[in-house]
Amino acid sequence: MIPAVQSTEPGLQFQTMKELQTLIETGIKEGNVTDAVPALELKHLFIPGAYARSVWRPAGTLIVGKTHRFACFTFLMTGRMRIWTEDGVQDRIAGEFWTSPAGAKRVTFAYEDSLLVTVHPTNETDPDLLEIELTIPEIEALENKL
């Protein structure tokens, strides 16, 4: 599961994405922040050789994503978002699309209700197996950064 919370303040203060992820998970456990995962609308689409995953999130949702094992296409279909990566911060608006490199991990904040779609090369069609195939477990991702 990805950590996601409702927030009104996009001016985040964190040193690493892992630190932010831990703050969110602790806040959810302690009841200090609202778990937004139930509000997310996730859809999966498949064609031979490709998988598209869309995540709709309401305005104010902050998500710490998983580390992607392979490069993928990313499309912001609706809304406006701020996206943090290890390479910096970008504000994106509906209609923009870009490539996300292998090893990418993102933190996203939705200023408006937003729909983000990623497209991955794969022949797998089981969403549980896709998570294993397309993402890197946190411990492995941390070890690769050392």
Secondary structure, DSSP 8 states (H G I E B T S, - for coil): ---EEE-S------SSHHHHHHHHHHHHHHTSS-B-GGG-EEEEEEETTEEEEEEEE-TTEEEE--EESS-EEEEEEESEEEEEETTEEEEEETT-EEEE-TT---EEEESSSEEEEEEEE-----HHHHHHHHEE-HHHHHHHH-
